[in-house]
Structure formats: C-alpha cells, structure tokens
Amino acid sequence: MNKPAAENGRSTVGVITALLDPLTRLAQSADRQDLFGTLDAVRRRSADNSVRVAFVGLRQQGKSQLINALLGKEVCAVGDRRATSVVTVVRHAAEPAARLVIEKSADFETVPLPLDELQSDLVNSPRAQGRQVARAEIGVDVAALATGLALVDTPGVGGPGQRHAARVLNEVAQADAVVIVGDASQEFTEPEFRFVRQVIGLCPTAVIALTKVDLYPEWRRIADADRSHLANVGVDCRIIPMSSTLRNHALRLGDKELNAESGYPELFRFLSCEVLADIGTKRRVRMARDLESVAQHLTVPFEAELNALRDPAFHQRMRGELKAKKEISDARVKSAKSWQHVLNDGVTDLNSGIEHDLRERLRGIGKYIESELADGDPDKKWPVLTGWVQEQVSAAVGDNFVEAFRSAQALAERVAASFADDCVSIDLPALNAICEGDLIGPELQVGELRDAKNSLADKGLTALRGGYSGAMMIGMGATMLGAALMNPITIGAGVVLGVKAYQQDRAGRLARRRNEAQITLRKYLDDVSFQVHKLSRDRLRNVQRELRDHFRESADQALASLQGSMKAAQEAADLEVAEREKRAAEVEKKLAVLARVRDIVTRLQAGQANGAGQLATAGRK
C-alpha cells in the first residue's frame, strides 16, 4: 500500500489527538458541557482508521477469488458450490480469527467460528443455532490491511428471487469505496448494467474489475464495449482488466512482470491513492472542522470577557448586540421558520416522492404482467415469468432506494444551507439511518399456481361426459320420432358436443389460471409495496430525527456561546481592578492556546499535518 499516505494519516491522527486535551480543558474551564459530545466524536473518529471497501457483482463473477488473490490467502469461500452466502468482512488482526455475527431480537451476538469452517455454508452454520446470520468477520495478518482497509465480500446478486440484492445495496451505501466485479465473458447485460448504475449512484468512489481475462481472448473488445456503455450514460468509472489466476502464479513464482499483467497493481493503486488517501483527507477535514467549531465556540465568550476586562464600557456597548444575536439564535431553535421548517417540509415531500416513485415502478411491472398473461397459458411461462417479476421488482426497489439515499443527502445539504447563516461551521451527519434493515424480506416470494392443467385422463373424461350427455339428448329426441336411440346421427352429435365440452372446459380453466396468476402476482406486488413503503417511511423518519438532533445540537452550541459571552462580559464588568488584570492575563493565555489550535486546524484542512511539535506545546499549556 501507499506508505507515505499511511504515515501522513498517522501524523494527522497524532496532531488531532494532541489538540483534544487542551480543548477539553478549556471547555471544562468555560463550563461548556455541550461541546464534550463533539470532542468525543472527534476522538472516536481519530481512533478509527478503518476504510470499508465492498466487493459486489453478479453471481459467479469471481469476487471471493479476487479478494483471496489480493490478500494472498484463502480467506473467502470460492467455487460453484461454495459461493459467498453471507456478508463477510475481512480486517487486519495480529492473530487469525473468525466469528459470526448473529441477529438476536433488536441486537447482535457474536459467536466464535473455527477457521476451517470458513469454506462452509455460513448462512446455515450450526453455530448459529437456527438464527439469522447477519455477517461473518475475519481477521488476518496481512500487511495490505494494516493501513485500515476492511474488505467486504458480498453475496452475488441475480438469479432466482434476487434475494441478496437489497442487502448488497445496503452494504454499498455504507461503504467508503466499491469494487464492482464482472467477468470478461460478455459485455454488460441489462441487469448487470442497471446494477452498476445503482452502485455508482450510492457510492461514486468505485472501480470495475473485469475478471477472468486469462480465459477469454476477446476481453479487450468486451472492455471497450463496457466503457462505451458507461460513456453513453455519462458514468465515469474506470475498468481494470484482472486475472486472479495470473496473480496466484505471480505470488507463487515471485514474478513481477506476471503480477503486473494480472492487473492487481492497478487495483492496489486505486485502493491506496483514491480510497485510503481520499477518505483519509475527507476524515481529516471533517475532524478539523469539528475542532474549529469547538475552538470558535470557546473563543467567542473568552474574547467578550477579555474586552470587558480591558474596557469596562465594552459590556454596555456590546450588551445590545449580544442580546439581539441571542434572540435571533433562540428564535432559530424554538420556532419552525428556518431550518426546522425546511427539514419538516423536506421529509414530507421526500416521503411522498419516494412512495410515488416506487408505485410508478411497480405499476409498470404490473402492466407488463397483464399484457403477458393476456396471451398464452400462464402455466407454461410461470417459472420464467415469476423469475422475471422478482428480478424486475428487486431492481425497481434498488432504484427506489438509490433515489431515496440521494434525495436524503440533498435534503441534508438544503437544511445545512438554511442553517449556516448563524452557525460557525456545520458538517452533515453520515445518514446511517437510511441504510438500516433489508429492502425486501426473504419471506416475500411469488406463490405457485394452484389450478394446474388437466391430465390426459381428465381431458378424456371431460370430453366423454360431454359427448355422452349430448348423444343421449339427441338419441331421446330420435326415439320420439321412431328412430333408434343410437344411430350415426346421435353418435356424430355426441362426438361434436364432446369436443365442444372439452374446448369449453379448457377455455374456462385457462381463464381461471390467468385470473389466478394475475391475483398471485398482484398480491406479490402489493406485499412488496406495503413492506417497502413501511421501511422507507421508517428510514426517512430516522433520517429526520438524525438531522434534527444534529442541527439542534449545533444551534444549542451557538446559543450557549452567545449566552456565555453575555455572562462573561457581565462578570468581568463587576470585577475589581486588581482582579481584572489577573483574570485578563489568564484569558489571554487561553485565547493564545485557541489561536494556536485554530492555526493548526487551518493547516490540517489544507493538508499540512506537520504541526505536532507546536501542538504538543499548546496541549501542555
């Protein structure tokens, strides 16, 4: 990996850690308990250097084999019969270990997993004791992971039921970067291309790994065709041709040229330069902004106190201005006329828009189903039709989730813009609430048709019954005219009426099967709509709470700074002359520390993390 980037990251963490102690002491001296939450959040972020990279794609595309070759270890299950069945997170660990994370009511429980069981079907592991397996976590001693990378191997999407697509999209939304895996056997299919667009819509930091190029001589033409498809829709995503087989041979033989031909060095450059470095920069800027906000909140009352100490008339001059600012800030918190108004209206509109979007998508699927069932026997096309319906529904729900995710982010930005007028500096929350829970429950499946086609014996019996009744009716009429009960005319009429009865029975059964098929598929669409709408409303409600609490905390901090300024100025004006000089010297020292902190934070945001010595001095003071 990129050693300079890793060393720079550690240097940045050291600088930020050294900033926390002086800011915590100053917050305590200023009685600003409301700032401790922000400082604790920065401390947690500085201690967590993990970067999640999700490997996603259709089934049997080589995701797990790619991860194994990347690490140089057999970690993830590979093979046609041992495909990845649960989300698997691979992290660095001094000693190899593995565990299963089991869902337990509203919480999770971890169960140790022997390393020799990693290649088994983890979703049905006996160690789960019949409970739902949320994910598997594996720790391996690999230098590539020591920089903080966490590789997430996901189950393949596609196939009957599309049962993994929703969970994979959730993982993508929570990932820092994504590697989309597809093989070189053919250019993007329509479902694969749609999935690629969904993934990039959720996580723009992505690259496409075109695997198995050693098996397909035409891989260059396939790669060019895929690039053309991406360019036609305006998607900018690099394609890296790769071969896990060549990589394994290169590792075994120590052949650098063969390793370069495998494509893995380019993937390593993506992970180090575009993922680790970029994510590290974003986290550094986020932490620096939080520290700058705390420093500025502390600076405001200290400056007001110092001005009041140096100039007794300052309190009278600034009292009106501080009071006006307090009233404005207080109105922002207590009334719903600014950011709260934007947030509430935005969530209402977002709920309505997302619900309408899903209904429109499912409505299009329903219309296609009706046109398909209007022609032909649904019993013949039922397996293909139900597979298509589940695939299209899964894709529609995925597109709807992408739309909700991006709309929620846009709403957060609008709220931040409306809030920024009176705020020091505001960052957006991670919006993890939008990624909680499955999109479609595994229990939702299309049912089977109960009204099956008649057997050959049933068909014959229906025709015989209709023919016999018709022959007897015509024969009774013939006997009244003096003819025999059975004659060529009655037998011919019986045959005609028997055929007619068979045709009517077949038409009636076909109509019933079509009606049952429509009802079954419509019920499936209704169940999906009901579940997704409920989950979508819950997610957006949680997003609303997350944004409300985030911005309210910022508003409360701004209000506390103004109130602290008024209180400090008032107390300073009441001090005696001797006490003023002593207190002024103390406040000047505190402001000097805050000035140094803000100077270092400014350089951190600019990418200059070389102020550790100066910072340590500030921390001791």
C-alpha positions as CSV (number, residue, x, y, z in Angstrom):
1,M,0.0,0.0,0.0
2,N,0.9,3.7,0.0
3,K,3.3,4.1,2.9
4,P,3.6,7.9,2.7
5,A,-0.2,8.2,2.8
6,A,-0.3,5.9,5.8
7,E,2.4,7.8,7.7
8,N,0.7,11.1,6.9
9,G,-2.5,9.7,8.2
10,R,-0.8,8.6,11.5
11,S,0.8,12.1,11.7
12,T,-2.6,13.7,11.3
13,V,-4.1,11.5,14.0
14,G,-1.3,12.4,16.3
15,V,-1.9,16.1,15.7
16,I,-5.7,15.8,16.2
17,T,-5.2,13.7,19.4
18,A,-2.9,16.4,20.8
19,L,-5.5,19.0,20.1
20,L,-8.2,17.3,22.1
21,D,-6.7,17.7,25.6
22,P,-6.3,21.5,25.6
23,L,-9.7,21.9,24.0
24,T,-11.2,19.6,26.6
25,R,-9.6,21.5,29.5
26,L,-10.8,24.9,28.0
27,A,-14.3,23.5,27.6
28,Q,-14.3,22.4,31.2
29,S,-13.0,25.8,32.4
30,A,-15.7,27.6,30.4
31,D,-18.4,25.1,31.7
32,R,-19.3,24.1,28.2
33,Q,-20.5,20.6,28.7
34,D,-22.4,20.8,25.4
35,L,-19.1,20.7,23.5
36,F,-17.9,17.4,25.0
37,G,-20.1,15.4,22.6
38,T,-18.3,16.9,19.6
39,L,-14.9,16.3,21.2
40,D,-15.8,12.7,22.0
41,A,-16.9,12.2,18.4
42,V,-13.6,13.5,17.1
43,R,-11.7,11.3,19.5
44,R,-13.6,8.2,18.2
45,R,-13.0,9.1,14.6
46,S,-9.3,9.7,15.2
47,A,-9.1,6.2,16.8
48,D,-10.9,4.5,13.9
49,N,-8.9,4.4,10.7
50,S,-10.9,1.6,9.0
51,V,-12.0,2.1,5.4
52,R,-14.7,-0.2,4.1
53,V,-14.3,-1.4,0.5
54,A,-17.2,-3.5,-0.7
55,F,-16.7,-6.1,-3.5
56,V,-20.0,-6.5,-5.3
57,G,-21.3,-8.1,-8.5
58,L,-23.5,-10.8,-10.1
59,R,-23.2,-14.4,-9.1
60,Q,-20.1,-16.4,-10.1
61,Q,-18.1,-13.4,-11.3
62,G,-15.0,-14.1,-9.1
63,K,-15.4,-11.7,-6.2
64,S,-14.2,-14.0,-3.5
65,Q,-11.3,-15.3,-5.6
66,L,-10.3,-11.7,-6.3
67,I,-10.1,-10.9,-2.6
68,N,-8.2,-14.1,-1.9
69,A,-5.7,-13.2,-4.6
70,L,-5.5,-9.7,-3.3
71,L,-4.6,-10.8,0.2
72,G,-2.5,-13.8,-1.0
73,K,-4.5,-16.1,1.4
74,E,-7.5,-18.4,1.1
75,V,-10.0,-16.5,3.2
76,C,-13.3,-16.3,1.4
77,A,-15.3,-19.3,0.1
78,V,-14.8,-19.9,-3.7
79,G,-16.2,-22.4,-6.1
80,D,-19.5,-23.2,-7.8
81,R,-20.9,-25.0,-4.7
82,R,-19.2,-22.7,-2.1
83,A,-20.3,-19.3,-3.2
84,T,-20.5,-16.5,-0.6
85,S,-23.8,-16.8,1.3
86,V,-23.4,-14.0,3.9
87,V,-21.6,-10.7,4.0
88,T,-18.0,-11.3,5.0
89,V,-15.8,-8.5,6.5
90,V,-12.0,-9.1,6.4
91,R,-9.8,-6.9,8.6
92,H,-6.3,-6.9,9.9
93,A,-5.5,-8.9,13.0
94,A,-2.3,-9.9,14.7
95,E,-3.7,-13.4,15.2
96,P,-6.0,-15.0,12.6
97,A,-9.6,-15.4,13.9
98,A,-13.2,-15.5,12.7
99,R,-16.6,-15.1,14.2
100,L,-20.3,-15.0,13.2
101,V,-22.5,-12.0,14.0
102,I,-26.0,-13.4,14.8
103,E,-29.2,-11.4,14.9
104,K,-30.7,-11.5,18.3
105,S,-34.0,-9.6,18.7
106,A,-33.1,-6.0,18.3
107,D,-29.4,-6.6,19.0
108,F,-26.5,-8.7,17.7
109,E,-24.5,-11.5,19.3
110,T,-21.0,-12.8,18.2
111,V,-20.1,-16.5,18.0
112,P,-16.5,-17.7,17.5
113,L,-16.0,-19.6,14.2
114,P,-13.1,-22.0,13.6
115,L,-11.0,-21.0,10.6
116,D,-11.5,-24.5,9.0
117,E,-15.3,-23.7,8.7
118,L,-14.8,-20.6,6.6
119,Q,-15.3,-22.5,3.3
120,S,-18.6,-24.0,4.5
121,D,-22.2,-22.6,4.1
122,L,-22.1,-19.9,6.8
123,V,-25.7,-19.0,6.4
124,N,-26.7,-22.5,7.6
125,S,-23.9,-22.8,10.1
126,P,-24.9,-25.0,13.1
127,R,-23.1,-22.5,15.4
128,A,-25.9,-20.0,14.6
129,Q,-28.4,-22.5,16.1
130,G,-31.0,-21.7,13.5
131,R,-30.8,-17.9,14.0
132,Q,-30.3,-15.4,11.2
133,V,-26.6,-14.8,10.4
134,A,-26.0,-11.1,9.8
135,R,-22.4,-11.3,8.7
136,A,-19.1,-13.1,9.2
137,E,-16.0,-11.2,10.4
138,I,-12.5,-12.5,9.7
139,G,-9.1,-11.2,11.0
140,V,-5.9,-12.0,9.1
141,D,-2.3,-10.8,9.4
142,V,-1.8,-9.2,6.0
143,A,0.2,-6.1,5.5
144,A,-2.2,-4.7,2.9
145,L,-4.9,-4.5,5.6
146,A,-2.7,-2.9,8.3
147,T,-3.4,0.5,6.8
148,G,-7.0,0.3,7.9
149,L,-8.6,-1.4,4.9
150,A,-11.6,-3.6,5.6
151,L,-12.6,-5.7,2.6
152,V,-16.3,-6.7,2.4
153,D,-17.2,-9.7,0.4
154,T,-20.9,-9.7,-0.5
155,P,-23.1,-12.5,-1.9
156,G,-23.7,-12.4,-5.6
157,V,-26.8,-10.7,-6.9
158,G,-29.0,-12.0,-9.7
159,G,-30.6,-15.4,-10.0
160,P,-34.0,-16.7,-8.7
161,G,-35.6,-14.3,-6.3
162,Q,-32.8,-11.7,-6.2
163,R,-32.7,-12.4,-2.5
164,H,-29.3,-10.8,-1.9
165,A,-29.6,-7.6,-4.0
166,A,-31.2,-5.5,-1.2
167,R,-28.6,-6.4,1.4
168,V,-25.8,-5.8,-1.1
169,L,-27.1,-2.3,-1.8
170,N,-27.2,-1.6,1.9
171,E,-23.5,-2.5,2.2
172,V,-22.7,-0.3,-0.8
173,A,-24.4,2.7,0.8
174,Q,-22.3,2.2,4.0
175,A,-19.0,1.6,2.2
176,D,-16.3,4.1,1.6
177,A,-15.5,2.6,-1.8
178,V,-16.7,-0.2,-4.0
179,V,-15.1,-2.7,-6.4
180,I,-17.7,-3.9,-8.9
181,V,-16.7,-7.3,-10.2
182,G,-17.7,-8.6,-13.6
183,D,-16.1,-11.2,-15.8
184,A,-14.9,-10.8,-19.4
185,S,-17.1,-13.5,-20.9
186,Q,-19.5,-10.9,-22.3
187,E,-20.3,-7.2,-22.2
188,F,-22.7,-5.8,-19.7
189,T,-26.1,-7.4,-19.7
190,E,-29.1,-5.2,-18.9
191,P,-29.5,-6.4,-15.3
192,E,-25.7,-6.1,-14.7
193,F,-25.6,-2.6,-16.2
194,R,-28.5,-1.5,-14.1
195,F,-26.8,-2.8,-11.0
196,V,-23.6,-1.0,-11.9
197,R,-25.5,2.3,-12.2
198,Q,-27.3,1.7,-8.8
199,V,-23.9,1.0,-7.1
200,I,-22.2,4.1,-8.5
201,G,-25.3,6.2,-7.6
202,L,-24.8,5.1,-3.9
203,C,-21.0,5.2,-3.8
204,P,-19.3,7.2,-6.5
205,T,-15.8,6.1,-5.3
206,A,-15.9,2.9,-7.4
207,V,-13.9,0.9,-9.9
208,I,-14.9,-2.0,-12.2
209,A,-12.8,-5.1,-12.0
210,L,-13.1,-7.1,-15.2
211,T,-12.0,-10.6,-14.1
212,K,-11.0,-13.9,-15.8
213,V,-9.3,-12.1,-18.7
214,D,-7.0,-15.1,-19.0
215,L,-9.9,-17.3,-20.1
216,Y,-11.4,-15.0,-22.8
217,P,-9.2,-13.9,-25.7
218,E,-11.7,-11.2,-26.7
219,W,-11.6,-9.4,-23.3
220,R,-10.2,-6.2,-24.8
221,R,-13.2,-5.9,-27.1
222,I,-15.5,-6.7,-24.1
223,A,-13.8,-4.0,-22.0
224,D,-14.1,-1.4,-24.8
225,A,-17.8,-2.2,-25.2
226,D,-18.4,-1.8,-21.5
227,R,-16.6,1.5,-21.5
228,S,-18.8,2.6,-24.4
229,H,-21.9,1.7,-22.4
230,L,-20.7,3.7,-19.4
231,A,-19.8,6.7,-21.5
232,N,-23.2,6.7,-23.3
233,V,-25.0,7.3,-19.9
234,G,-22.4,9.7,-18.6
235,V,-21.0,7.3,-15.9
236,D,-17.3,7.9,-15.2
237,C,-15.9,4.6,-13.8
238,R,-12.5,3.1,-14.6
239,I,-12.4,-0.6,-15.8
240,I,-9.4,-2.7,-14.6
241,P,-8.8,-6.0,-16.5
242,M,-7.7,-8.6,-14.0
243,S,-6.8,-12.3,-13.6
244,S,-6.7,-14.0,-10.2
245,T,-5.0,-17.0,-11.8
246,L,-2.1,-14.9,-13.0
247,R,-1.9,-13.2,-9.7
248,N,-1.7,-16.5,-7.8
249,H,1.0,-17.8,-10.2
250,A,2.9,-14.5,-9.8
251,L,2.8,-14.8,-6.0
252,R,4.0,-18.4,-6.1
253,L,6.8,-17.7,-8.6
254,G,7.7,-14.2,-7.4
255,D,7.3,-12.9,-10.9
256,K,6.8,-9.1,-11.0
257,E,6.0,-9.0,-14.7
258,L,3.3,-11.6,-14.4
259,N,1.9,-9.8,-11.4
260,A,1.8,-6.5,-13.4
261,E,0.0,-8.4,-16.2
262,S,-2.6,-9.7,-13.7
263,G,-3.9,-6.1,-13.1
264,Y,-3.6,-6.3,-9.4
265,P,-1.0,-3.5,-9.0
266,E,-3.6,-1.1,-10.6
267,L,-6.2,-2.2,-8.1
268,F,-3.7,-1.6,-5.3
269,R,-3.0,1.9,-6.6
270,F,-6.8,2.6,-6.6
271,L,-7.1,1.4,-3.0
272,S,-4.1,3.4,-1.8
273,C,-4.3,6.6,-3.8
274,E,-8.0,7.0,-4.4
275,V,-9.5,5.3,-1.4
276,L,-7.2,5.5,1.6
277,A,-5.7,8.9,0.7
278,D,-9.1,10.4,-0.3
279,I,-11.1,9.0,2.6
280,G,-8.3,10.0,4.9
281,T,-8.4,13.5,3.6
282,K,-12.2,13.7,4.0
283,R,-12.0,12.4,7.6
284,R,-9.1,14.8,8.4
285,V,-11.1,17.8,7.1
286,R,-14.3,16.6,9.0
287,M,-12.4,16.3,12.2
288,A,-10.6,19.6,11.7
289,R,-13.9,21.4,11.1
290,D,-15.3,19.9,14.3
291,L,-12.3,21.1,16.2
292,E,-12.5,24.5,14.6
293,S,-16.2,24.7,15.6
294,V,-15.3,23.9,19.2
295,A,-12.4,26.4,19.2
296,Q,-14.6,29.1,17.8
297,H,-17.4,28.4,20.3
298,L,-14.8,28.8,23.1
299,T,-13.2,31.9,21.6
300,V,-16.5,33.9,21.5
301,P,-17.1,34.2,25.3
302,F,-13.4,34.5,26.1
303,E,-13.0,37.4,23.7
304,A,-16.1,39.1,25.1
305,E,-14.7,38.6,28.6
306,L,-11.3,40.0,27.7
307,N,-12.8,43.0,26.0
308,A,-15.0,43.7,29.1
309,L,-11.9,43.3,31.3
310,R,-9.8,45.8,29.3
311,D,-12.7,48.2,28.7
312,P,-15.4,48.5,31.4
313,A,-17.7,50.3,28.9
314,F,-17.5,47.4,26.5
315,H,-20.2,45.5,28.3
316,Q,-22.7,48.3,27.8
317,R,-21.8,48.7,24.1
318,M,-22.0,45.0,23.3
319,R,-24.9,44.1,25.5
320,G,-27.5,45.2,22.9
321,E,-25.7,43.4,20.1
322,L,-25.3,40.2,22.0
323,K,-28.9,40.3,23.2
324,A,-30.0,40.7,19.6
325,K,-27.9,37.8,18.4
326,K,-29.3,35.7,21.3
327,E,-32.8,36.5,20.3
328,I,-32.2,35.5,16.7
329,S,-30.5,32.3,17.7
330,D,-33.2,31.5,20.2
331,A,-35.8,32.1,17.6
332,R,-34.0,29.7,15.3
333,V,-34.2,27.0,17.9
334,K,-37.7,27.4,19.2
335,S,-39.6,28.4,16.1
336,A,-40.0,26.3,12.9
337,K,-39.5,29.1,10.5
338,S,-36.0,28.3,9.2
339,W,-34.0,25.0,9.1
340,Q,-36.7,23.1,11.1
341,H,-39.3,24.3,8.5
342,V,-37.0,23.2,5.7
343,L,-36.4,19.8,7.3
344,N,-40.1,19.1,8.1
345,D,-41.3,20.1,4.7
346,G,-38.4,18.3,3.0
347,V,-39.1,15.0,4.8
348,T,-42.8,15.2,3.9
349,D,-42.1,15.9,0.3
350,L,-39.4,13.2,0.3
351,N,-41.8,10.6,1.7
352,S,-44.4,11.5,-0.9
353,G,-41.9,11.5,-3.8
354,I,-40.3,8.2,-2.9
355,E,-43.7,6.5,-2.4
356,H,-44.9,7.8,-5.8
357,D,-41.6,6.7,-7.4
358,L,-42.0,3.1,-6.1
359,R,-45.7,2.9,-7.1
360,E,-44.8,4.1,-10.6
361,R,-42.1,1.5,-11.0
362,L,-44.3,-1.4,-9.7
363,R,-47.2,-0.1,-11.8
364,G,-45.1,-0.5,-14.9
365,I,-44.2,-4.1,-13.9
366,G,-47.9,-4.8,-13.3
367,K,-48.9,-3.5,-16.8
368,Y,-46.3,-5.8,-18.4
369,I,-47.6,-8.8,-16.4
370,E,-51.2,-8.1,-17.6
371,S,-50.0,-8.0,-21.2
372,E,-48.1,-11.2,-20.8
373,L,-50.9,-13.1,-19.1
374,A,-53.5,-11.9,-21.8
375,D,-51.8,-14.3,-24.3
376,G,-51.0,-17.9,-23.8
377,D,-51.2,-20.3,-20.9
378,P,-49.6,-18.9,-17.7
379,D,-48.8,-22.4,-16.5
380,K,-46.3,-22.8,-19.4
381,K,-44.5,-19.5,-18.7
382,W,-44.9,-19.3,-14.9
383,P,-41.3,-20.2,-13.8
384,V,-39.8,-17.7,-16.4
385,L,-42.4,-15.1,-15.7
386,T,-42.1,-15.2,-11.9
387,G,-38.3,-15.1,-12.1
388,W,-38.5,-12.0,-14.4
389,V,-41.0,-10.4,-12.0
390,Q,-38.8,-10.9,-8.9
391,E,-35.8,-9.7,-10.8
392,Q,-37.6,-6.5,-12.0
393,V,-39.1,-5.9,-8.6
394,S,-35.7,-6.2,-6.9
395,A,-34.2,-3.8,-9.5
396,A,-37.1,-1.3,-9.0
397,V,-36.8,-1.4,-5.2
398,G,-33.0,-0.9,-5.6
399,D,-33.5,2.1,-7.9
400,N,-36.0,3.5,-5.4
401,F,-33.5,3.0,-2.6
402,V,-30.8,4.9,-4.6
403,E,-33.3,7.7,-5.2
404,A,-34.2,7.9,-1.5
405,F,-30.5,7.9,-0.5
406,R,-29.5,10.7,-2.9
407,S,-32.7,12.7,-2.0
408,A,-31.9,12.4,1.7
409,Q,-28.4,13.7,1.1
410,A,-29.8,16.6,-1.0
411,L,-32.2,17.4,1.8
412,A,-29.4,17.4,4.4
413,E,-27.5,19.9,2.2
414,R,-30.6,22.1,1.9
415,V,-31.1,22.1,5.7
416,A,-27.4,22.9,6.2
417,A,-27.6,25.8,3.8
418,S,-30.6,27.2,5.6
419,F,-28.9,26.7,8.9
420,A,-25.5,28.1,8.0
421,D,-26.4,31.8,8.4
422,D,-25.9,31.8,12.2
423,C,-23.7,28.8,12.5
424,V,-19.9,28.7,12.9
425,S,-19.3,25.7,10.6
426,I,-21.6,22.8,10.1
427,D,-20.9,19.3,8.7
428,L,-23.5,16.8,7.6
429,P,-24.2,13.6,9.5
430,A,-23.5,10.3,7.9
431,L,-27.2,9.5,7.5
432,N,-26.6,5.8,8.5
433,A,-30.4,5.6,9.3
434,I,-31.1,5.4,5.6
435,C,-29.1,2.1,5.3
436,E,-30.8,0.2,8.1
437,G,-32.8,-3.0,7.5
438,D,-33.4,-5.1,4.4
439,L,-35.3,-3.6,1.5
440,I,-37.3,-6.8,0.7
441,G,-37.7,-9.5,3.3
442,P,-36.7,-13.0,2.3
443,E,-40.2,-14.3,3.1
444,L,-41.7,-12.4,0.1
445,Q,-41.8,-14.8,-2.8
446,V,-44.3,-15.3,-5.7
447,G,-46.7,-18.2,-4.9
448,E,-47.4,-21.2,-7.1
449,L,-50.5,-21.6,-9.2
450,R,-53.0,-24.0,-7.6
451,D,-55.2,-24.5,-10.6
452,A,-53.0,-26.8,-12.6
453,K,-53.7,-28.2,-16.1
454,N,-55.8,-31.3,-16.5
455,S,-54.2,-34.7,-17.0
456,L,-54.8,-36.7,-20.2
457,A,-57.3,-38.9,-18.4
458,D,-59.2,-35.8,-17.1
459,K,-59.4,-34.4,-20.6
460,G,-60.7,-37.6,-21.9
461,L,-63.3,-37.9,-19.1
462,T,-64.5,-34.3,-19.8
463,A,-64.9,-35.0,-23.5
464,L,-66.6,-38.4,-22.8
465,R,-69.0,-36.8,-20.3
466,G,-70.0,-34.0,-22.7
467,G,-70.3,-36.4,-25.7
468,Y,-72.4,-38.9,-23.8
469,S,-74.8,-36.3,-22.5
470,G,-75.1,-34.8,-26.0
471,A,-75.6,-38.2,-27.6
472,M,-78.3,-39.2,-25.0
473,M,-80.1,-35.9,-25.5
474,I,-80.2,-36.3,-29.3
475,G,-81.0,-40.0,-29.0
476,M,-84.0,-39.4,-26.8
477,G,-85.3,-37.0,-29.4
478,A,-84.7,-39.6,-32.1
479,T,-86.7,-42.3,-30.3
480,M,-89.7,-39.9,-30.2
481,L,-89.6,-39.9,-34.0
482,G,-89.4,-43.7,-34.1
483,A,-85.6,-43.9,-34.7
484,A,-83.1,-46.0,-32.8
485,L,-81.5,-44.5,-29.7
486,M,-78.1,-45.0,-31.1
487,N,-77.6,-44.2,-34.7
488,P,-74.9,-42.5,-36.8
489,I,-76.6,-39.1,-36.3
490,T,-76.6,-39.3,-32.5
491,I,-73.1,-40.7,-32.4
492,G,-71.8,-37.9,-34.6
493,A,-73.6,-35.3,-32.5
494,G,-72.1,-36.8,-29.3
495,V,-68.6,-36.5,-30.8
496,V,-69.2,-32.9,-31.8
497,L,-70.7,-32.0,-28.4
498,G,-67.9,-33.9,-26.6
499,V,-65.3,-31.8,-28.4
500,K,-67.2,-28.7,-27.7
501,A,-67.4,-29.5,-23.9
502,Y,-63.7,-30.2,-23.9
503,Q,-62.9,-26.9,-25.5
504,Q,-65.2,-25.0,-23.1
505,D,-63.7,-26.7,-20.1
506,R,-60.2,-25.9,-21.4
507,A,-61.1,-22.3,-22.0
508,G,-62.7,-22.0,-18.6
509,R,-59.6,-23.5,-16.9
510,L,-57.3,-21.2,-18.9
511,A,-59.3,-18.2,-17.9
512,R,-59.2,-19.3,-14.2
513,R,-55.4,-19.9,-14.4
514,R,-54.9,-16.4,-15.9
515,N,-57.1,-14.8,-13.3
516,E,-55.3,-16.7,-10.5
517,A,-51.9,-15.8,-12.0
518,Q,-52.9,-12.1,-12.1
519,I,-54.1,-12.2,-8.5
520,T,-51.0,-14.1,-7.3
521,L,-48.6,-11.6,-9.0
522,R,-50.7,-8.6,-7.9
523,K,-50.6,-9.8,-4.3
524,Y,-46.8,-10.2,-4.5
525,L,-46.5,-6.6,-5.8
526,D,-48.9,-5.3,-3.1
527,D,-46.9,-7.2,-0.4
528,V,-43.6,-5.7,-1.7
529,S,-45.2,-2.2,-1.9
530,F,-46.5,-2.5,1.6
531,Q,-43.2,-3.7,3.1
532,V,-41.0,-1.2,1.2
533,H,-43.3,1.7,1.9
534,K,-43.3,0.9,5.7
535,L,-39.5,0.5,5.7
536,S,-39.0,3.6,3.6
537,R,-41.1,5.7,6.0
538,D,-39.3,4.3,9.0
539,R,-35.9,5.1,7.4
540,L,-36.9,8.6,6.5
541,R,-38.3,9.2,9.9
542,N,-35.0,8.1,11.4
543,V,-33.2,10.4,9.0
544,Q,-35.4,13.3,10.1
545,R,-34.5,12.6,13.7
546,E,-30.8,12.3,12.9
547,L,-30.8,15.6,11.1
548,R,-32.9,17.3,13.7
549,D,-30.7,16.2,16.6
550,H,-27.5,17.1,14.6
551,F,-28.6,20.6,13.7
552,R,-30.3,21.2,17.0
553,E,-27.1,20.4,18.8
554,S,-25.2,22.9,16.6
555,A,-27.9,25.5,17.3
556,D,-27.7,24.9,21.1
557,Q,-23.9,25.3,20.9
558,A,-24.2,28.6,19.1
559,L,-26.8,29.8,21.6
560,A,-24.6,28.7,24.5
561,S,-21.7,30.6,23.1
562,L,-23.8,33.8,22.9
563,Q,-25.1,33.3,26.4
564,G,-21.6,32.6,27.7
565,S,-20.4,35.8,26.1
566,M,-23.1,37.9,27.9
567,K,-22.4,36.2,31.2
568,A,-18.6,36.5,30.9
569,A,-18.9,40.2,30.0
570,Q,-21.2,40.9,32.9
571,E,-19.0,39.1,35.4
572,A,-15.9,40.9,34.0
573,A,-17.5,44.3,34.4
574,D,-18.2,43.5,38.1
575,L,-14.6,42.6,39.0
576,E,-12.2,44.9,40.9
577,V,-9.3,46.5,39.0
578,A,-6.6,44.1,40.5
579,E,-8.7,41.0,39.8
580,R,-9.3,42.3,36.3
581,E,-5.6,42.3,35.4
582,K,-5.1,38.8,36.8
583,R,-8.2,37.4,35.0
584,A,-7.2,39.2,31.8
585,A,-3.8,37.5,31.8
586,E,-5.5,34.1,32.3
587,V,-8.0,34.8,29.5
588,E,-5.2,35.9,27.2
589,K,-3.3,32.7,27.7
590,K,-6.5,30.7,26.9
591,L,-7.1,32.8,23.7
592,A,-3.5,32.2,22.7
593,V,-3.9,28.5,23.0
594,L,-7.1,28.7,21.0
595,A,-5.4,30.8,18.4
596,R,-2.7,28.2,18.0
597,V,-5.3,25.5,17.9
598,R,-7.2,27.3,15.1
599,D,-4.0,27.9,13.2
600,I,-3.1,24.2,13.3
601,V,-6.6,23.2,12.3
602,T,-6.5,25.6,9.4
603,R,-3.2,23.9,8.2
604,L,-4.8,20.5,8.8
605,Q,-7.7,21.4,6.5
606,A,-5.1,22.5,3.9
607,G,-3.3,19.1,4.2
608,Q,-0.4,20.3,6.3
609,A,-0.2,17.9,9.2
610,N,3.3,18.9,10.4
611,G,2.4,20.9,13.5
612,A,2.7,18.2,16.0
613,G,5.5,19.9,18.0
614,Q,3.7,23.1,18.3
615,L,0.5,21.3,19.1
616,A,2.1,19.3,21.9
617,T,3.4,22.6,23.4
618,A,-0.1,24.0,23.2
619,G,-1.5,20.9,24.8
620,R,0.8,21.1,27.8
621,K,-0.2,24.7,28.4
